[in-house]
Amino acid sequence: MNESNKLPQAISHKKLSFLLLNAQKDKFTSSDESDQNNKLQDELLTELDNWESTTKSLLKKISGRNEKYLQDKSSNSLMALGAMEVYLNMALQALQGFKKGS
């Protein structure tokens, strides 16, 4: 009962967040669960790396703008291709932000 008297009546969100970030890992956490999480994380990072290289290759082809292939396309099609190029570049920048935060 003495231990419950040591507990604070209230705690701020900032203090709670700090405690959670600095808390020690539970000793009873299953190593299988941890291994599964690591495997899933590795798979995600591999897929993201594959997507990044494919996207960069595609962007090189789009930026090459081979006139022969674009001759018979409408202006709306060309604008759509340009918009796609912009969004792919933004997605690559978002991916770089994710990688820096990891």
N, CA and C of each residue as an Amber inpcrd file, in Angstrom:
protein
   306
   0.8050000  -1.1830000   0.0000000   0.0000000   0.0000000   0.0000000
   0.8610000   1.2650000   0.0000000   2.0720000   1.1670000   0.5490000
   2.9580000   2.3180000   0.5650000   3.3410000   2.7530000  -0.8400000
   3.4580000   1.7890000  -1.7610000   3.8460000   2.1170000  -3.1260000
   2.7950000   2.9730000  -3.8120000   1.5290000   2.7220000  -3.5470000
   0.4730000   3.4980000  -4.1900000   0.4640000   4.9330000  -3.6930000
   0.9920000   5.1850000  -2.4970000   1.0640000   6.5490000  -1.9870000
   2.1160000   7.3700000  -2.7190000   3.0740000   6.7030000  -3.3680000
   4.1430000   7.3950000  -4.0880000   3.7130000   7.8240000  -5.4920000
   2.5820000   7.3200000  -5.9670000   2.1190000   7.6540000  -7.3070000
   1.5980000   9.0800000  -7.3430000   1.9250000   9.8230000  -8.4090000
   1.4270000  11.1990000  -8.4980000  -0.0840000  11.2170000  -8.7710000
  -0.7290000  12.2680000  -8.3390000  -2.1620000  12.4140000  -8.5630000
  -2.4580000  12.7550000 -10.0270000  -1.5290000  13.4400000 -10.6670000
  -1.7110000  13.8250000 -12.0630000  -0.3460000  13.8550000 -12.7400000
  -0.3620000  13.7530000 -14.0670000   0.8770000  13.8060000 -14.8410000
   0.5750000  14.5210000 -16.1510000   1.4770000  15.3710000 -16.5610000
   1.2650000  16.1100000 -17.8020000   1.5020000  15.2020000 -19.0060000
   0.9360000  15.5850000 -20.1130000   1.1200000  14.8290000 -21.3520000
   2.5930000  14.8320000 -21.7530000   3.2400000  15.9530000 -21.5780000
   4.6610000  16.0670000 -21.9310000   5.5020000  15.1070000 -21.0940000
   5.2410000  15.0560000 -19.7890000   5.9840000  14.1660000 -18.8930000
   5.7050000  12.7030000 -19.2340000   4.4380000  12.3800000 -19.5260000
   4.0740000  11.0150000 -19.8830000   4.7670000  10.5860000 -21.1720000
   4.7860000  11.4560000 -22.1550000   5.4610000  11.1530000 -23.4300000
   6.9460000  10.9060000 -23.2020000   7.5550000  11.7380000 -22.3630000
   8.9720000  11.5680000 -22.0480000   9.2200000  10.2130000 -21.3940000
   8.3750000   9.8500000 -20.4390000   8.5430000   8.5660000 -19.7490000
   8.3710000   7.3930000 -20.7090000   7.4000000   7.4850000 -21.6020000
   7.1750000   6.4020000 -22.5630000   8.3430000   6.2370000 -23.5200000
   8.9040000   7.3490000 -23.9660000  10.0350000   7.2860000 -24.8890000
  11.2780000   6.6990000 -24.2320000  11.4320000   6.9410000 -22.9420000
  12.6410000   6.5020000 -22.2540000  12.4450000   5.2360000 -21.4330000
  11.2880000   4.6280000 -21.5180000  11.0210000   3.4170000 -20.7400000
  11.8340000   2.2490000 -21.2830000  12.2380000   1.3570000 -20.3920000
  12.9760000   0.1740000 -20.7910000  12.0280000  -0.8110000 -21.4610000
  12.5690000  -1.5890000 -22.3670000  11.7770000  -2.6070000 -23.0470000
  11.3330000  -3.6610000 -22.0460000  10.1600000  -4.2090000 -22.2840000
   9.6330000  -5.2680000 -21.4400000  10.4820000  -6.5160000 -21.6150000
  10.9290000  -7.1000000 -20.5180000  11.7830000  -8.2850000 -20.5700000
  11.0290000  -9.5030000 -21.0820000   9.7230000  -9.4650000 -21.0020000
   8.9230000 -10.6200000 -21.3530000   8.3960000 -10.5670000 -22.7830000
   8.8450000  -9.5930000 -23.5380000   8.4360000  -9.5020000 -24.9280000
   8.9580000 -10.7160000 -25.6790000   8.0980000 -11.2890000 -26.4600000
   8.4600000 -12.4830000 -27.2120000   9.5050000 -12.1430000 -28.2750000
  10.5540000 -12.9560000 -28.3450000  11.5680000 -12.7260000 -29.3700000
  11.0080000 -13.0570000 -30.7520000  10.0200000 -13.9730000 -30.8000000
   9.3820000 -14.2890000 -32.0780000   8.6280000 -13.0720000 -32.6080000
   7.9610000 -12.3640000 -31.7030000   7.2290000 -11.1580000 -32.0980000
   8.1960000 -10.1010000 -32.6060000   9.3100000  -9.9430000 -31.9290000
  10.3220000  -8.9790000 -32.3310000  10.9310000  -9.3680000 -33.6810000
  11.2020000 -10.6590000 -33.8550000  11.7500000 -11.1380000 -35.1270000
  10.7640000 -10.8980000 -36.2690000   9.4780000 -11.1270000 -36.0050000
   8.4510000 -10.9220000 -37.0270000   8.3750000  -9.4440000 -37.4130000
   8.4370000  -8.5560000 -36.4090000   8.4100000  -7.1210000 -36.6860000
   9.6200000  -6.6940000 -37.5000000  10.7930000  -7.2300000 -37.1600000
  12.0060000  -6.9030000 -37.9150000  11.9130000  -7.3930000 -39.3510000
  11.3430000  -8.5790000 -39.5280000  11.1910000  -9.1360000 -40.8700000
  10.2470000  -8.2770000 -41.7050000   9.1230000  -7.8590000 -41.1060000
   8.1680000  -7.0150000 -41.8230000   8.7780000  -5.6660000 -42.1680000
   9.5560000  -5.1230000 -41.2470000  10.2040000  -3.8450000 -41.5070000
  11.2270000  -3.9810000 -42.6370000  11.9860000  -5.0530000 -42.6310000
  12.9650000  -5.2910000 -43.6970000  12.2810000  -5.4460000 -45.0530000
  11.1480000  -6.1510000 -45.0730000  10.4010000  -6.3300000 -46.3190000
   9.8970000  -4.9900000 -46.8430000   9.3870000  -4.1560000 -45.9360000
   8.9020000  -2.8380000 -46.3390000  10.0330000  -1.9990000 -46.9210000
  11.1660000  -1.9810000 -46.2450000  12.2920000  -1.1870000 -46.7330000
  12.7960000  -1.6990000 -48.0820000  12.7800000  -3.0100000 -48.2820000
  13.1790000  -3.5780000 -49.5640000  12.2150000  -3.1540000 -50.6660000
  10.9200000  -3.2320000 -50.3820000   9.9140000  -2.8150000 -51.3660000
  10.0460000  -1.3210000 -51.6840000  10.3100000  -0.5110000 -50.6700000
  10.4870000   0.9200000 -50.9000000  11.7210000   1.1960000 -51.7510000
  12.7890000   0.4510000 -51.5200000  13.9940000   0.6060000 -52.3480000
  13.7150000   0.2150000 -53.7970000  12.9650000  -0.8770000 -53.9940000
  12.5950000  -1.3020000 -55.3450000  11.7380000  -0.2420000 -56.0250000
  10.7660000   0.2960000 -55.2750000   9.8830000   1.3260000 -55.8340000
  10.6920000   2.5620000 -56.2090000  11.6430000   2.9210000 -55.3530000
  12.4590000   4.1030000 -55.6210000  13.2580000   3.9520000 -56.9100000
  13.8930000   2.8180000 -57.1010000  14.7080000   2.6320000 -58.3070000
  13.8330000   2.5680000 -59.5560000  12.6840000   1.9180000 -59.4620000
  11.7700000   1.8530000 -60.6050000  11.2400000   3.2390000 -60.9570000
  10.8910000   4.0110000 -59.9340000  10.3590000   5.3560000 -60.1590000
  11.4090000   6.2600000 -60.7790000  12.6410000   6.1710000 -60.2970000
  13.7080000   6.9920000 -60.8760000  13.9440000   6.6340000 -62.3380000
  13.8830000   5.3590000 -62.6570000  14.0490000   4.9220000 -64.0380000
  12.9120000   5.4660000 -64.9140000  11.7070000   5.3880000 -64.3960000
  10.5470000   5.8970000 -65.1320000  10.6540000   7.4040000 -65.3460000
  11.0850000   8.1250000 -64.3250000  11.2280000   9.5780000 -64.4500000
  12.2770000   9.9520000 -65.4850000  13.3420000   9.1780000 -65.5850000
  14.3510000   9.4470000 -66.6250000  13.7470000   9.2980000 -68.0110000
  12.9110000   8.2730000 -68.1780000  12.2760000   8.0590000 -69.4780000
  11.2780000   9.1600000 -69.7940000  10.5190000   9.5850000 -68.7810000
   9.5410000  10.6580000 -69.0020000  10.2550000  11.9610000 -69.3240000
  11.3260000  12.2710000 -68.5840000  12.0160000  13.5380000 -68.8090000
  12.7540000  13.5470000 -70.1380000  13.0260000  12.3650000 -70.7010000
  13.6410000  12.2930000 -72.0180000  12.7120000  12.8180000 -73.0980000
  11.4310000  12.6930000 -72.8550000  10.3810000  13.1920000 -73.7450000
  10.6970000  12.9330000 -75.2190000  10.7940000  11.7050000 -75.5500000
  11.0410000  11.3300000 -76.9340000   9.8760000  11.8320000 -77.7960000
  10.1590000  12.7950000 -78.6420000   9.1340000  13.4480000 -79.4540000
   8.3650000  12.4610000 -80.3300000   9.0360000  11.4310000 -80.8040000
   8.4040000  10.4610000 -81.6940000   7.2180000   9.7750000 -81.0050000
   7.3650000   9.5100000 -79.7150000   6.3000000   8.8110000 -78.9830000
   5.1900000   9.7480000 -78.5210000   5.4690000  11.0400000 -78.4580000
   4.4840000  11.9880000 -77.9450000   3.7600000  12.7650000 -79.0420000
   4.0820000  12.5180000 -80.2960000   3.5030000  13.2880000 -81.3980000
   1.9840000  13.2010000 -81.4590000   1.4530000  12.0280000 -81.3210000
   0.0150000  11.8530000 -81.5240000  -0.7950000  11.9680000 -80.2270000
  -0.2070000  12.4740000 -79.1640000  -0.9100000  12.6210000 -77.8940000
  -1.5760000  13.9870000 -77.8130000  -2.7290000  14.0180000 -77.1730000
  -3.4470000  15.2840000 -77.0110000  -2.7630000  16.1380000 -75.9450000
  -3.1440000  17.4060000 -75.9000000  -2.5550000  18.3000000 -74.8980000
  -2.9440000  17.8500000 -73.4890000  -4.1600000  17.3170000 -73.3210000
  -4.5690000  16.8140000 -72.0040000  -3.7060000  15.6330000 -71.5790000
  -3.3640000  14.7760000 -72.5120000  -2.5020000  13.6370000 -72.1960000
  -1.1120000  14.0940000 -71.7770000  -0.5910000  15.0890000 -72.4790000
   0.7330000  15.6070000 -72.1430000   0.7300000  16.3020000 -70.7730000
  -0.3500000  17.0210000 -70.4580000  -0.4590000  17.6600000 -69.1490000
  -0.5720000  16.6000000 -68.0510000  -1.3070000  15.5240000 -68.3330000
  -1.4370000  14.4450000 -67.3550000  -0.0810000  13.7940000 -67.0960000
   0.6940000  13.6040000 -68.1440000   2.0240000  13.0270000 -67.9960000
   2.9200000  13.9480000 -67.1670000   2.8230000  15.2440000 -67.4160000
   3.6020000  16.2170000 -66.6390000   3.1890000  16.2180000 -65.1720000
   1.8820000  16.1330000 -64.9210000   1.3970000  16.0840000 -63.5360000
   1.8900000  14.8200000 -62.8420000   1.8740000  13.7030000 -63.5600000
   2.3630000  12.4600000 -62.9790000   3.8400000  12.5850000 -62.6290000
   4.5990000  13.2250000 -63.4940000   6.0220000  13.4250000 -63.2370000
   6.2300000  14.2380000 -61.9570000   5.4370000  15.2790000 -61.7730000
   5.5420000  16.1180000 -60.5770000   5.2210000  15.3040000 -59.3270000
   4.1300000  14.5320000 -59.3800000   3.7290000  13.7450000 -58.2110000
   4.7400000  12.6490000 -57.8760000   5.3320000  12.0580000 -58.8800000
   6.3570000  11.0470000 -58.6220000   7.5780000  11.6760000 -57.9480000
   7.9500000  12.8760000 -58.4000000   9.0690000  13.5740000 -57.7630000
   8.7500000  13.9280000 -56.3130000   7.5210000  14.3590000 -56.0610000
   7.1250000  14.6610000 -54.6800000   7.1240000  13.3950000 -53.8270000
   6.6940000  12.2830000 -54.3930000   6.6890000  11.0190000 -53.6570000
   8.1090000  10.5810000 -53.3280000   9.0360000  10.7950000 -54.2430000
  10.4380000  10.4690000 -53.9700000  10.9950000  11.3450000 -52.8450000
  10.6100000  12.6240000 -52.8380000  11.0540000  13.5080000 -51.7620000
  10.4640000  13.0640000 -50.4200000   9.2050000  12.6260000 -50.4300000
   8.5820000  12.1250000 -49.2030000   9.3030000  10.8840000 -48.7160000
   9.6830000  10.0110000 -49.6330000  10.4270000   8.8060000 -49.2720000
  11.7730000   9.1750000 -48.6380000  12.4410000  10.1600000 -49.1910000
  13.7210000  10.5930000 -48.6120000  13.5270000  11.1340000 -47.1950000
  12.4330000  11.8570000 -46.9840000  12.1120000  12.3420000 -45.6430000
  11.8670000  11.2010000 -44.6800000  11.1940000  10.1680000 -45.1530000
  10.9500000   8.9870000 -44.3280000  12.2470000   8.3030000 -43.9740000
  13.1390000   8.1590000 -44.9520000  14.4150000   7.4880000 -44.6990000
  15.2850000   8.2660000 -43.7260000  15.2450000   9.6020000 -43.7990000
  16.0460000  10.4100000 -42.8770000  15.5170000  10.2770000 -41.4550000
  14.2110000  10.0860000 -41.3170000  13.6160000   9.9720000 -39.9950000
  13.7790000   8.6150000 -39.3680000  14.2010000   7.6340000 -40.1410000
  14.3100000   6.2630000 -39.6140000  15.5720000   6.0590000 -38.8140000
